[in-house]
Amino acid sequence: MADEARQHREIMSAAGQSLVRNRDYGGRRAGSIGRRSAALKRDFLFRKLIRVMLAAGGIVFAAMVAGIILNGIGWTGIIVAMLALVVAVGVLGAFPKMKVPSRESLGMGDTKTLVGRTELWLEKQRPALPAPAVQLVDQIGVQLDALGLQLDGLDGNTPAAQDVRKLVGDTLPNLVSTYTSIPRHLRGEQNAGRSPDQQLTESLGKISAEIDSVTRQLAAGAIDNLAIQTRYLDYKYGEGLDEAEKPA
């Protein structure tokens, strides 16, 4: 029990430190656990804005054409056009709503979009999670952003990409879905020494550690290449050569 308590404290401490670093960095949009989900929301809002502008432009153009043909549309026509503008902006501004990926669809599609879709799905689950788990979900969002950078240059058919798809698109959402399927009044009850709330928090901590490990493994090649280039530059231009040997 002492080891479990210590592990729990370490998980929560890591989550808190990650949140502090993220706030200091100032990189995430409020309400989003990661940059990728925030980018998907921005793209959706931008497309919605374009539709609103096109509709408004169409109404104004139609009113102008009607005015030319009818030699003016009068106050009635102006009021009708304004009402049409208000309705178009209101309807197109409110609908359609952004669709959150379903649990079943997370593992589909290409690996590059997996991170953003998983972040969106996790954001929807946050209200149903206990506070410690919410902090870990926010931490995982930061980690998924880092993982996404590695996936951008990775062939989706490689074993590493398939492992990531399994972890992010299957294991992680399965864990959260299993927890949320438990009635709320039972989530805090002890079962075999631990409550579902505690089990979820500990499992999310393990997934967080695994995501960090996978990200480091995927970045290892780039890190090694950078070290090789640095050693080469040190040898060719740095202190590794005598002054007489350096290029003129």
Secondary structure, 3 states (H helix, E strand, C coil): CHHHHHHHHHHHHHHHHHHHHHHHHCCCCCCCCCHHHHHHHHHHHHHHHHHHHHHHHHHHHHHHHHHHHHCCCHHHHHHHHHHHHHHHHHHHHHCCCCCCCCHHHCCCCCHHHHHHHHHHHHHHHHHHCCHHHHHHHHHHHHHHHHHHHHHCCCCCCCHHHHHHHHHHHHHHHHHHHHHHCCCHHHCCCCECCECHHHHHHHHHHHHHHHHHHHHHHHHHHHHHHHHHHHHHHHHHHCCCCCCCCCCC
